[in-house]
Amino acid sequence: MIYFAVFVALAIGAFIVLSIIREDEYPRAQYALLNEVGNSVVGAINFVARSGKGFTYNYTFQKTLLGRNYSVVFRESYVDMGLDDVSQRFDYLPYNYKMEGKCRSFPCSLSSDQIKKLILKNNGTHVIIRVE
């Protein structure tokens, strides 16, 4: 009987420890995935900006991250991304962009002294990034 009680106590303790570890890992997974996607978005924008006039690139956003919806907001100097209660900011190249309009819907345009116009357009499955 004592062996059974010790076994049950160990099993319950192991379950509690594993639950705590799992809860701690999920926010890290969110942060890591958001970081990967955010750097990819900014990398695509920077790639197109460096490529010059007339260059177009199709960037495909994942529909969900970890099975959940996420937000992407384009600002003048950065992209703000959020997933649940985790959010991150990803900076563009330092071109001192000026935003034309609020950029809350597509097409969205950014311009600077170095780049006449960087256009972001959503066609439903891809974000098309183009330099004019």
C-alpha positions as a printed Julia matrix, in Angstrom:
132×3 Matrix{Float64}:
  0.0    0.0     0.0
  2.85   2.4     0.79
  4.48   1.64   -2.58
  1.24   2.5    -4.34
  0.93   5.83   -2.47
  4.55   6.72   -3.32
  3.97   5.79   -6.97
  0.83   7.95   -7.17
  2.62  10.88   -5.52
  5.51  10.6    -8.01
  3.12  10.36  -10.95
  1.21  13.46   -9.82
  4.49  15.34   -9.24
  5.78  14.4   -12.7
  2.49  15.54  -14.27
  2.7   18.91  -12.5
  6.34  19.45  -13.53
  5.62  18.57  -17.17
  2.6   20.91  -17.21
  4.72  23.8   -15.93
  7.43  23.12  -18.52
  4.87  22.96  -21.33
  3.27  26.27  -20.29
  6.68  27.92  -20.26
  7.62  26.66  -23.73
  4.53  27.93  -25.58
  5.34  31.68  -25.26
  8.9   30.91  -26.39
  7.52  29.11  -29.42
  5.26  32.08  -30.19
  8.15  34.51  -29.88
 10.47  32.38  -32.03
  7.9   31.89  -34.79
  6.85  35.54  -34.78
 10.52  36.53  -34.94
 11.1   34.24  -37.92
  8.08  35.49  -39.86
  8.74  39.15  -39.01
 12.35  38.99  -40.13
 11.21  37.28  -43.31
  8.68  40.07  -44.07
 11.2   42.85  -43.43
 13.85  40.92  -45.38
 11.54  40.77  -48.4
 10.82  44.52  -48.18
 14.53  45.34  -47.84
 15.38  43.0   -50.73
 12.94  44.74  -53.03
 14.06  48.2   -51.9
 17.69  47.35  -52.72
 16.75  45.79  -56.07
 15.67  49.06  -57.61
 13.01  50.44  -59.89
 10.65  48.01  -61.59
 11.48  45.05  -59.35
  8.52  43.0   -58.04
  8.47  40.25  -55.42
  5.58  38.06  -54.28
  5.66  37.35  -50.54
  3.32  34.66  -49.2
  2.04  35.11  -45.67
  1.07  32.04  -43.67
 -2.65  32.07  -42.97
 -2.11  31.24  -39.28
  0.78  30.85  -36.85
  0.51  27.97  -34.38
 -3.1   27.58  -35.56
 -4.02  31.15  -34.55
 -4.62  34.39  -36.41
 -1.94  37.05  -36.19
 -1.64  40.71  -37.11
  0.75  42.53  -39.41
  0.73  46.34  -39.39
  2.99  48.3   -41.74
  4.34  51.58  -40.33
  6.73  54.19  -41.8
  9.88  52.69  -40.36
  8.86  49.23  -39.17
  6.41  46.32  -39.3
  4.49  45.55  -36.11
  3.42  41.91  -35.74
  1.31  40.34  -33.02
  0.23  36.84  -32.04
 -2.04  36.49  -28.99
 -0.38  38.59  -26.28
  3.08  38.58  -27.92
  4.02  41.42  -30.26
  7.25  42.47  -31.91
  8.58  45.32  -34.0
 10.78  44.73  -37.07
 12.64  47.69  -38.6
 13.11  48.33  -42.33
 16.33  49.57  -43.86
 16.98  53.18  -42.81
 15.47  54.86  -45.86
 13.34  57.34  -43.85
 10.12  56.21  -45.48
  7.08  58.44  -45.57
  3.78  56.64  -45.62
  1.14  57.67  -48.12
 -2.12  57.31  -46.22
 -2.56  55.13  -43.15
 -1.43  51.86  -44.76
 -4.16  49.91  -42.97
 -5.45  48.47  -46.2
 -3.87  47.54  -49.51
 -2.42  48.87  -51.72
 -0.1   50.66  -49.34
  2.71  52.99  -50.46
  5.95  54.05  -48.8
  8.33  56.57  -50.32
 11.7   58.07  -49.42
 14.45  60.21  -50.93
 16.31  57.07  -52.04
 13.25  55.18  -53.33
 10.52  56.98  -55.22
  7.77  54.59  -54.19
  7.59  51.15  -52.56
  4.15  49.63  -53.08
  2.68  46.8   -51.01
 -0.38  45.19  -52.57
 -2.41  42.19  -51.36
 -3.88  39.98  -54.09
 -5.55  37.58  -51.64
 -2.79  34.98  -51.4
  0.4   37.04  -51.7
  1.63  40.46  -50.76
  3.2   41.91  -53.89
  6.05  44.28  -53.11
  7.1   46.56  -55.98
  9.45  49.49  -56.47
  8.38  52.25  -58.85
